[in-house]
């Protein structure tokens, strides 16, 4: 699975499902893109891949430890349909 933040594809260091969303470990530019989208309205956040494809997400929690940042993302509605 990947994250789509605005128009950027982001591959987290780790990503796994949790009840109601996903938890992703991010670093560097991937984290900056996600923070910009969250706090500055610089794009939407969606999950890409598998049965969660195109599902919009909202940031619920951010936990920084060492060089990694774990971000908890919760579902923000149904998956978008392709036209």
Steps between C-alpha positions, in 0.01 A plus 500: 500500500602856434364839596394763251554845648377769264661396171793311659533126549661415832629159601519482881784315671223284648121501470238274652127497557343582832135514599353790303812593305872446452819574688799614294865561589637799308833679463639805321313637198216250547433638848529861386246443220255343743543781755449765229178330390380472859584843638513722189226346286756404233302207357293205604629173647393164359618144523599325176497125453302193590141512614556843659586661164398868473367512857536856642678536835531756780793524740394394851837484678870566446766335717868586453766258624863528394529530121153361433156651527195279537183654363154360572260565213126433529251449219324820395232352277446239232747425221476730200362342186683510170325674216 
